[in-house]
Amino acid sequence: MKASPFYKSINKKIQCTLCERRCKLSNGEQGNCKVRFNKNGKLYTLTYGRLSAIESRPIEIKPFYHYWPGSTSLTIATYSCNFSCPWCQNYHLSRSLPKGPYTPPEAIVEKALINHDEGLCLSFQEPTLLTEYAIELFRIGREHGLYACYVSNGYMTTEALKALIDAGLTGLNIDIKGGEDVYKKYCGGVDVYKVWRNIKTALDNGIHVEIVNLLVTGVNEDDIDWIIENHLRFAGEDTPLHFTRYYPRYKFTNPATNIRILEEAVKKAKMEGVKYVYIGNVPGHRFEHTYCPRCEKLLIRRFSYRILDYRIEDGTCPECGQKIKIYGRYIPKDAL
């Protein structure tokens, strides 16, 4: 158990202010995530330092395509989630409660340095539930020159997001599930516009953001136009947008996403003005690559999470001089 600062008292209850569910809890009661509870008028978390995964991984696998390209990050995760997506790709973690020993943040930083990782990342399940630990971890990591990023559903409160930024967060990958109806029907009745708000808040605070939409067959294929419209409204044309192929998982047996639908989504987003649009989970596809948004020169050639060729020079296209949005420097290394 670890006390959390993300709460406020309301009459005889407390309200968790970590995520936008803002659960109101009586004494002894757990929140929606099952890992935060009220004990005698204070909020406690069960996930602090209780890690389900520790693994060095290429940053492109997150996917981050414009953030410290070619680097690796030591990636960690905890347990549980504040959403209930029935197609969850990591349900063995998101639907499990915390277990195992405590791992101090200093040990994670030390492991990252031993591995020659350039950064720290929280991913696999929803990292918002590990925020108190992440704040301490990011502070220590920053002292050792490590970048810090989240791969998230984006439903943290503004208070939590700003605390992460203050601690050293510089990269945020957010998964947009679909339109309003998708969030109400499949994700537990949450408000998608709180996610778009966090995207804008992060960008306004200098955080590098990339957006992912897992196109789930029979669920959100009709939301592509809406996603592109809101991407341009809240994230802007320079923010990378990934349309990712879904495969049957957990409670969902709908067939894998038709690649033609993914291709149409990419073409439509580019036509509407999004500069960097990608297809994910289709290794070898031409839309894994980065092209110059002005002259269409191939600038970064990829196969899955591996960079095969990197042609950006001094942050610009060598063909036409167009500035290319890249956060951090390119770090060439052998593919893992």
N, C-alpha and C positions, 0 to 999 in steps of 0.2 A: 504494500500500500504506500502511496505517495500523495501528500496533500497537493491540491491544485489551486492556483490563484484564479482560475477561470470560472467564477461563480459570483452570485450576489444573493443576498437574503431578501425574501419576499414573504412577509408575515411569518408563518411558522414553517415555511418551506425554503429551499434554496433553488436557484435557477442556474443550471449549467450554461456558461457563456462560451463554450469551446466551439460548438457547431451551431448552425442555424436552426436546429431542432429546438434548442433552448429548453430542454426538459426541466420541468418543475418537479422537485423531488421532496417527499416527506422523509423523515428520519428513517434510515434503513432501506430506502427505495433506490433502485437502480435506474439509470437512464435507458433510452432506447438501444444504445450500443452494448449494454450489459457489462461494461467495464468501468463505469463511473457511478459513484453512489454517495448518498448523504449519510454521513456518520456524525451525529450530534451537532448538526448545523454547519458542517464543513464538507467540501467536496473532495473526494479521494479518487485516484485512478489506480487501476490494477495493472496497467500496461507499462509503467515506467521501468525501462530497462529489461522488460520481458520480451525477448526477441525471438521471432520465429524463423528468421533467415538472416544470414550474413554472407554476402557474396560479392566479389569483384566482377563488374560487368561493364561492357562498352556503353557509353552514353547514348549512342544511336539506338540501342535496343529499347529505350524507354517509351516512346521515341523522342529524343531531342536531336534534331538535324542541324540546328543553327546555334547550338550552345556547346562550347568547348569541343568542337568536332575532333574525332580521333582519340579522345581521352577515355579513361575508365574511372568509374566511381565505385567506392565501396558502398554497396546497397544493403539496407537493413529493412526489416519489417517487424510488426508486432502481430496482434490478433484482433479479430472482430471488425465491424464496420458500422457506419451509421446509415447505410443504404441497404436495400434488400433485392438487388438485381438478380433475377432468376437465371441469367446467363453468365454469372460471374466466372471469370477465367481463373481466379485463385480462391475458389470457395472453401478449399481445405484450410485456408487461413482466415478468411473473412467470416466464416461461420463457426469458428472455434474460439473458445475462451482462453485467456492467458495461462501459460504453464511454463515450467522450466525455471532456471536460475536467473538471477539478476546479472546483467552485464554493464559495467560502468562505462560511461561515454569515453573516458580516457583510453580504454582498451580498444574501442572502435577506431579512434583516431590513430592509435599506435599501429593497428593492423593495416589501416589505409596507407600509412607511410611505409610500412614494411613491404606492402604489395606494389609500391610506387604508383598508387592511384592518385589522380589529380583532384578528386572531389569526394563528397559524401552525398548519398541519395537515399531518400525514404520512398519505398515503392511496394509492389506486390499486393498488399491490402491497403486500406485507407490510412495514410500516415497522420491525418488529423488526430487520431487517437493516441499518437505518440508525441504530441506537440511539446509537452513539458520537457521530455527527454531530448527532443530535437533542438530546443532552444539552448540547452546546455551543450549538447554535442556540437552545434554549429558555432557557438562561441569559441570552444576549444579548437575546432577545426580551422577557424579563421586565423587563429594565432599561429597555425602551422601552414598557412597558405593554401588550404583546401577550399574549393568551392562547395556550395551547399544547394541542393535542389529537392523538390517534392514532385511526385507523380500522384495526382489527387483527383477526387471527384469535385473538389473546389467548394465544398459546403461549409468551410470553417467560417467563424464570425470575423468581422473586420478587426476586432480586438486581437484575436488569435493570429490573423494574417500579419498584422503590423508588428506583433511581438516576434514572429518568425523573421520578418524583414530586419528588425532591429538586431536580431541575433546573428544575421549573416546570410539569410536566404537570398539567392540571386537568380534561381531558375525555378519555374513553375510550369509543369505540364498538367493540363486539366482536361478531363474526359467529359465531353458534353454527350449525354445519353440520347438526346432527341428533343422533341418539343414538349410543351407543357403537359400534354396528356400522357406521354411516356413516363414522366417523372411522377405523375399522380397514380398511374396504374401499376407501374413496375418498381419504382424506387422508394415507395413508402410515403407518397403524398407530399413530397418536398417541392420547394419553389425554385424553379430553374433560374429565375431572374436574380436570385441571390448569388448564383454561380457566375453569371455574366457580370454582376457588380464586382465580384472579387477579381475577375479577369481585368477589368478596367482599373480597379484600385492597385493591383500589382503593377500593371504597366505604368500607371501614373507615378509609382514609386521607383521606377527604374529597373523593375524585375523583368528578366527575359521570360516570355510566355510562349508556349506552343499549345495548340488546341487539337484534341483527338476526338473523332466521332467513330465509334464502333458501329458500323451499319449492320444492324441485326435483321435478318430476313423476316418479313412480316410484322416488324415492330416500328421502325423509324425511317424506312426508305422514303416515305412521303414527307419527311421533315427536312430534306436536303436544302430546299430553297430557304426555309426558315432559319436553318443553321447558318447558311452563307450570309443571309441578311443581317443576323445578329452578330456574326463574326465581324463583319465590316463595321457595324454600329458600335460595338463595345471593344473589339480587339484591334481593328484596323487592318489595312491592306498589307502591312509589312509583317504581321504576325503569322507564322507558319500554321497551316491547317492540314491535318492528316485524316483521311478517310481510311478506316482500317477494316479488313475482312474479318467477319465473325465466323467462328466454327462452333458446332454444337457443344455445349458444356453445361455442367451442373444440372439444372432442372429443365433446360431448354433443348429441344430436339429439332427445331426448324433447320432446314438445310443451310449450308455455308452460303455466304453472300455471293451473289452472281457478280463476277468480275466486271461485266459490262456496266452494271449499276455503279460500281466504284469509279470506273473510267468516266462515266457521264457526270458524276459528282465533281470529279477533278476538273473536267473541261468547263462545267458550268461555273465553278468557283473562280477559275482563271478568267472566264469571260466577264464575270461580274467585277473583277478587279483585284482579287486576292493574288498577291505576287508569288507566294510559295505554297504550292498545294501538292500533297503526296498521297500515294496508296501504301498502306501497310499490310503486313501478313501475306504478301504475294511476292516472295523472293524472285529477283530477276526482272521484275516489271520496270518498264521505262519510267514510270512515275515514282520510282524510288529515288531518282536522281534529282539534283538541283540544277535548274536552268536559269540563265540570266532573264529577269522579267522584261528587259528591253529588247535584247538582240537574240534571245533564246539559245545562246551558246551553252553547251554542257559544261558545268562548272565543278560539280561534285558527282562522281560516279560511284554508286554503291551496289553492293549485293547483300541484301538483308541488313545486318548491323555493321558490315565491313565497308570501310571507305577504300575504294580501289584506285581512285585518282582524284586529286584535289588541285584545282586550277585557279582558285581565287588568289589574286595578288594584291597585297596591301588593302584588303577589304573591298576590292573592286573587281569588276569583270575585265579581264585583260583585252577583250575584244572591243568593247564600247565605252569602258570607264564607268559603267553603272555601279553605284554603291550597293553592296550586298550586305544584308543584315546578318551579321555573325557576332555572337557574344563570346568573348574569350578567344584564345588563339588556337590554331590548328595544331594538333599534337600527333605527328605521324608515329605509328608503332605497328608491330605485327598484329594481325587480327587474332583475337583470342579463340 
